[in-house]
Amino acid sequence: MSDSQAVSAAVAKLYNTYPFPPEPLLDEPPPGYNWRWNWLAAYNFCTGHKPAQQTARILDAGCGTGVGTEYLAHLNPEATITAIDLSAGALAVAKERCQKSGAGRVEFHHLSLFDVEQLPGEFDLINCVGVLHHTPDPVRGIQALAQKLAPGGLLHIFVYGELGRWEIQLMQEAIALLQGDRRGDYADGVAIGRQLFANLPEDNRLRKREEERWSWENQRDGYFADMYVHPQEIDYNINTVFELIDASGLAFIGFSNLHIWQLERLIGKAPDLIERAKPLSDRQRYRLIELLDPQAITHYEFFLGRNPLPKADWTSDAALLSAIPEPSPCIQGWRESQQFFNHDYQIVRLNDAEWHFLRSCSGNPSAQKTVAELLSTVEASLVDVRSLQQQQLILLDPAAN
C-alpha cells in the first residue's frame, strides 16, 4: 500500500468510526439556508447576475454524512445532485439523511476525490468543503475537481487556516504523543483529549480557546475526533492557499466570507495606514489582514471558476433599466418587514423605497418585468435598485439587454 493509500485508508477509518458531521437526521427539509450552496445565489455572487439556466449539475465532493448534500438538494430543486465520499459509513448516513428529508434526487458514489474522473460529464457547481486539507495530496485533489468543472462553472472550496487553528495543532500533537503506538485508535485519542482539557489549568491557553471557540460543537465525539485526532490535516496561510489555487488552473473569483477580508474593519480608524496599504496587491492585503487578526482566520472559503464566466456591469443606467430583477432566494422575512435576515443571516434594514421595490419583484420571473417597468409602479430610483443588487438582495437577469 502506498503512503497516499495508507492516508486515505486512515481517514476512511476515522469517518467510519465517527461519521461526520454527526448532525441529527430530520423528517423534513433542513432549517434555513446556506447561500453558497444555492446555485442562483452563488452564481450571482460570483458574476453579478443570474445564471442563464437553473438546471445545473451539482457535485458534492466529499459529502460525509450528507449535511451539505441535503441543503444542495433542497435549495436547488431543478438541479441534479451527485455526492461522493471515501467513507462507506458516512455515505450510508448521507443516503438515509436525504431519504428521510425528501431529498430523493441525489446520486451517491463511494469514491475519493482522486477517482472523480469516473463520474460521467462535467458539473456547473462543485462543493468541496472541509475535504482537501484531509487528503494526502490536495494539489492532485483540486486538479481532479477542476477537470470535472464545466465551462462557466463554479468550484467552492473550504480549507483550514493555520493561524486561527494554532491551539488545535498543539493539542493534536499532545494527544498523539500520549497515544504513542495506539495512534489510530480514535476512541482512545478522544478519551485522552477530553481528559487533557478537563485537567489543564483554567487559564491555560489551549483550554481557554477550546472553551471559548469550539466546545459547543465538540460536545459530540464526532466533532471532537475530527478536530483533535484526525490522521491527516494540512493547514494553510494566504501564501500556501494561493499556491493551491494557482495549481488548480482555475480563476480565483473571491472569498465567500467577504467581511473577514475587509482591511477597514481592523484599521479603518487610521486613514494614513489605509493609504499606506493601497499599493499592496490583493494577496499582500489578505496576508496583512491575517497577520493582524490571526484568530479570526480559522479557514479559507472561496470560489474558483472556469472561463468563460462573464461578469455583469451595472454602471450603465440603460443596462440596469432593461434587466429583469427578482428577490434573492436566500433572504428571510423580507415580505413582512423592512428589517430581515440577508443571505448571510445578518440583519439588514431597508428604507421605504428599497423595500417597496424589493416587494414589487416578488413573483417577477413569470411576469418578466424589467427594472424600468417596476420603477414606473413604485416610488424608487436606480440608486435604490443598485443598493439592493450590491447587497445581494435581488438577482438581475441581463437577458433583456
C-alpha positions in Angstrom: 0.0 0.0 0.0 1.4 3.4 -1.0 1.7 6.3 1.5 -1.2 8.0 -0.2 -3.4 4.9 0.0 -2.5 4.4 3.7 -3.5 8.0 4.5 -6.8 7.6 2.6 -7.5 4.3 4.5 -6.8 6.0 7.9 -9.1 8.9 7.0 -11.8 6.4 5.9 -11.4 4.5 9.2 -11.9 7.7 11.2 -15.1 8.6 9.4 -16.3 5.0 9.6 -15.8 5.2 13.4 -17.2 8.7 13.7 -19.4 9.6 10.7 -19.0 13.3 10.2 -20.7 15.7 10.6 -22.7 14.0 13.4 -25.9 16.0 12.8 -29.3 14.5 13.6 -31.4 13.2 10.7 -34.7 15.0 10.1 -38.1 14.0 8.6 -38.3 17.4 6.9 -36.0 19.8 4.9 -33.1 21.3 7.0 -33.7 24.7 8.5 -32.5 27.9 6.9 -30.1 28.1 4.0 -26.5 28.5 3.0 -26.3 30.8 0.0 -23.0 29.2 -1.1 -25.0 26.0 -1.8 -27.7 27.8 -3.8 -26.8 27.8 -7.5 -28.6 31.1 -8.2 -27.2 32.9 -5.2 -23.7 31.6 -5.7 -23.6 32.4 -9.4 -24.9 35.9 -8.7 -22.2 36.5 -6.0 -19.5 35.5 -8.5 -20.8 37.3 -11.6 -23.2 40.0 -10.5 -26.1 38.4 -12.4 -28.4 35.4 -12.5 -27.3 32.3 -14.5 -28.9 31.6 -17.8 -30.3 28.3 -16.6 -31.4 26.8 -13.3 -30.9 23.1 -14.3 -27.4 22.9 -13.0 -25.4 19.7 -12.4 -24.0 19.9 -8.9 -21.3 17.7 -7.2 -20.8 17.5 -3.5 -17.2 16.3 -3.4 -16.6 14.7 0.0 -20.1 14.7 1.2 -19.6 13.0 4.6 -22.9 12.3 6.3 -24.7 14.5 3.7 -25.4 17.7 5.7 -24.3 19.8 2.8 -25.8 17.4 0.2 -29.2 17.7 1.8 -29.1 21.5 1.6 -27.8 21.4 -2.0 -30.8 19.2 -3.0 -33.5 21.3 -1.2 -32.0 24.6 -2.3 -31.7 23.6 -5.9 -35.0 21.8 -6.8 -34.3 22.0 -10.6 -30.7 20.7 -10.3 -29.3 17.1 -10.5 -27.1 16.3 -7.5 -24.2 13.9 -7.3 -22.4 13.2 -4.0 -19.2 11.2 -3.4 -17.2 10.2 -0.3 -14.5 7.7 0.6 -16.2 6.6 3.8 -18.8 3.9 3.3 -20.1 4.5 6.8 -20.6 8.3 6.3 -22.1 7.6 2.9 -24.7 5.3 4.4 -25.7 8.0 6.8 -25.9 10.6 3.9 -28.2 8.3 1.9 -30.5 7.9 4.9 -30.4 11.6 5.7 -31.5 12.6 2.2 -34.2 9.9 2.0 -35.7 11.0 5.3 -35.9 14.7 4.4 -37.2 14.1 0.9 -34.0 14.9 -1.0 -34.5 11.9 -3.2 -32.8 13.2 -6.4 -29.2 12.6 -5.1 -27.0 10.1 -6.8 -24.3 8.7 -4.4 -21.0 7.1 -5.2 -18.4 5.6 -3.0 -15.4 7.4 -4.4 -12.5 9.6 -3.3 -11.6 12.9 -4.9 -8.8 11.3 -6.8 -11.3 9.0 -8.5 -13.8 11.7 -9.5 -12.9 11.2 -13.2 -15.0 8.0 -13.0 -18.2 10.2 -12.9 -19.7 11.0 -16.3 -19.8 14.5 -17.7 -19.0 17.9 -16.1 -20.6 19.9 -13.3 -21.7 23.5 -13.1 -21.2 23.8 -9.3 -18.8 21.7 -7.3 -18.9 21.9 -3.5 -15.8 20.8 -1.7 -16.0 21.8 2.0 -13.6 20.5 4.6 -12.1 17.9 2.4 -8.9 18.9 0.6 -6.9 19.5 3.8 -7.6 15.9 4.8 -6.3 14.4 1.6 -2.7 13.1 1.2 -2.3 15.3 -1.9 -4.5 18.4 -2.0 -3.0 19.7 -5.3 -3.9 16.4 -7.0 -7.3 16.6 -5.4 -8.1 20.2 -6.6 -6.8 19.4 -10.1 -9.0 16.4 -10.3 -12.0 18.5 -9.4 -11.0 21.3 -11.8 -11.1 18.7 -14.6 -14.7 18.0 -13.9 -15.8 21.6 -13.8 -17.9 22.7 -16.8 -17.0 25.9 -18.7 -18.7 28.8 -16.8 -18.8 26.5 -13.7 -18.0 27.3 -10.1 -16.0 25.5 -7.5 -16.5 26.3 -3.9 -13.6 25.3 -1.6 -13.1 25.4 2.2 -9.8 24.6 3.8 -8.3 25.2 7.2 -6.1 28.2 8.2 -3.0 27.6 10.3 -3.1 30.8 12.3 -6.6 30.5 13.7 -6.0 26.8 14.5 -2.7 27.2 16.2 -4.0 25.9 19.6 -5.7 23.0 17.8 -2.4 22.0 16.2 -0.7 21.9 19.6 -3.4 19.8 21.2 -3.3 17.4 18.2 0.4 16.8 18.7 0.0 16.5 22.5 -2.7 13.8 22.1 -0.5 12.0 19.5 2.5 11.9 21.9 0.4 10.5 24.7 -1.2 7.9 22.4 2.2 6.5 21.3 1.7 3.3 19.3 -2.0 3.5 19.9 -2.3 6.3 17.4 -5.1 5.4 15.0 -7.3 4.2 17.9 -9.6 7.2 17.6 -11.8 6.5 20.6 -8.6 6.4 22.7 -7.5 9.7 21.2 -10.8 11.3 22.1 -10.6 10.0 25.6 -7.1 11.4 26.1 -8.1 14.7 24.6 -11.1 15.1 26.9 -9.0 14.2 29.9 -6.4 16.8 29.0 -8.9 19.6 28.7 -10.6 18.6 31.9 -7.3 18.7 33.8 -5.4 21.7 32.3 -5.3 24.8 34.4 -8.4 27.0 33.8 -6.2 29.8 32.5 -4.3 27.5 30.1 -4.4 29.0 26.6 -5.4 25.7 24.9 -8.2 25.1 27.3 -9.5 28.7 27.1 -9.5 28.6 23.3 -11.4 25.3 23.3 -14.0 26.6 25.8 -14.4 30.0 24.0 -14.5 28.9 20.4 -15.1 25.1 19.9 -16.6 23.5 23.0 -20.2 23.8 22.0 -19.9 21.6 18.9 -17.2 19.5 20.4 -19.6 18.1 23.0 -20.2 15.4 20.3 -17.4 12.9 19.9 -17.6 13.1 16.1 -16.7 16.8 16.1 -14.0 16.3 18.8 -12.4 13.5 16.8 -12.5 15.4 13.6 -10.7 18.3 15.2 -8.2 16.7 17.5 -7.4 13.1 16.4 -7.6 13.3 12.6 -4.8 11.3 10.9 -4.3 13.8 8.1 -4.5 17.6 8.2 -2.8 20.3 6.2 -3.4 23.9 7.3 -2.8 26.9 5.1 -1.9 30.5 5.2 -2.6 33.1 2.4 0.6 32.3 0.6 0.1 28.5 0.6 -3.6 28.7 -0.1 -2.9 30.7 -3.3 -0.3 28.1 -4.3 -3.1 25.6 -4.1 -5.4 27.9 -6.1 -2.8 28.5 -8.8 -2.2 24.8 -9.1 -5.9 24.3 -10.0 -5.6 26.2 -13.2 -8.9 27.9 -12.4 -9.6 31.6 -11.9 -9.8 32.9 -8.3 -13.2 34.8 -8.0 -13.1 35.7 -4.4 -13.6 34.7 -0.8 -17.2 33.9 0.1 -16.9 35.4 3.6 -16.1 38.8 2.3 -16.5 40.7 5.6 -13.5 39.0 7.1 -11.2 40.3 4.3 -12.0 44.0 4.6 -8.9 45.8 6.0 -11.1 48.7 7.1 -12.7 46.5 9.9 -9.2 46.4 11.5 -7.6 49.7 10.8 -10.4 51.8 9.4 -9.9 54.4 12.1 -6.3 55.1 10.8 -6.7 56.6 7.3 -3.0 57.0 7.0 -2.5 53.3 7.4 -5.3 52.6 4.9 -3.4 54.9 2.5 -0.2 53.0 3.0 -1.9 49.7 2.2 -3.2 50.9 -1.2 -0.1 49.9 -3.2 -0.3 46.4 -1.8 -1.5 43.6 -4.2 -4.7 41.8 -3.2 -2.7 38.8 -1.9 -0.5 41.1 0.2 -3.6 42.8 1.6 -5.1 39.4 2.5 -1.8 38.5 4.2 -1.8 41.7 6.2 -5.3 41.0 7.4 -4.5 37.5 8.6 -1.3 38.8 10.3 -3.3 41.5 12.1 -6.2 39.2 13.1 -4.9 35.7 13.2 -7.5 34.1 15.4 -10.3 35.2 13.0 -8.7 33.2 10.1 -9.6 29.6 11.1 -10.3 28.7 7.5 -10.4 30.0 3.9 -13.6 29.7 1.9 -13.6 30.9 -1.7 -14.9 30.4 -5.2 -12.9 29.4 -8.3 -14.3 29.5 -11.8 -13.7 28.1 -15.2 -13.9 30.6 -18.0 -15.9 31.9 -19.8 -17.6 33.4 -16.8 -18.8 36.8 -17.9 -19.5 39.4 -15.2 -22.2 41.9 -15.3 -21.5 45.7 -15.3 -24.5 47.6 -13.9 -22.9 51.0 -14.0 -24.8 51.8 -17.2 -28.3 53.1 -16.4 -29.6 51.6 -19.7 -28.3 48.1 -18.8 -29.8 48.3 -15.3 -33.2 49.6 -16.5 -33.5 46.7 -19.0 -32.6 44.0 -16.6 -35.2 41.7 -15.0 -35.0 41.6 -11.2 -36.1 39.0 -8.7 -35.6 38.6 -4.9 -32.7 36.5 -3.8 -33.8 33.0 -2.8 -31.6 33.3 0.3 -33.2 36.1 2.3 -35.8 35.6 5.1 -38.6 37.7 6.4 -38.5 40.4 3.8 -42.2 40.2 2.8 -43.3 41.1 6.3 -40.8 43.7 7.4 -38.2 46.2 6.2 -35.8 44.6 8.7 -34.9 41.0 7.9 -32.1 38.5 7.5 -30.0 38.8 4.4 -28.1 36.0 2.6 -25.5 35.8 5.4 -28.1 35.8 8.2 -27.2 39.3 9.1 -30.0 41.7 9.9 -30.5 44.5 7.3 -33.0 47.3 7.3 -34.2 48.8 4.1 -35.5 52.3 3.5 -39.1 52.6 2.2 -38.1 52.9 -1.4 -35.8 49.8 -1.3 -38.4 47.7 0.4 -41.2 48.7 -1.9 -39.1 47.8 -4.9 -38.0 44.5 -3.4 -41.6 43.6 -2.8 -42.5 44.6 -6.3 -40.1 42.0 -7.6 -41.9 39.1 -5.9 -43.1 36.6 -8.4 -41.4 38.6 -11.1 -39.7 35.8 -13.1 -43.0 34.7 -14.6 -44.1 38.3 -15.3 -40.7 39.2 -16.8 -41.0 42.8 -15.8 -37.9 44.9 -16.2 -36.4 47.3 -13.7 -37.8 50.2 -15.8 -41.3 48.8 -15.7 -41.2 48.1 -12.0 -39.9 51.6 -11.3 -42.9 53.0 -13.0 -45.1 51.4 -10.4 -43.2 52.2 -7.2 -41.5 55.3 -5.7 -37.9 54.1 -6.0 -34.9 55.1 -8.0 -31.9 53.4 -9.7 -29.9 54.2 -6.6 -32.2 52.0 -4.6 -32.0 49.2 -7.2 -28.2 49.3 -7.2 -28.2 49.2 -3.4 -30.4 46.1 -3.4 -28.2 44.5 -6.0 -24.9 45.3 -4.2 -26.3 43.8 -1.0 -27.3 40.6 -3.0 -30.9 41.1 -2.0 -32.0 40.9 -5.6 -30.8 39.0 -8.6 -30.6 40.6 -12.0 -31.1 38.8 -15.3 -29.4 40.6 -18.1 -31.2 38.6 -20.8 -33.3 41.5 -21.8 -30.2 43.6 -22.7 
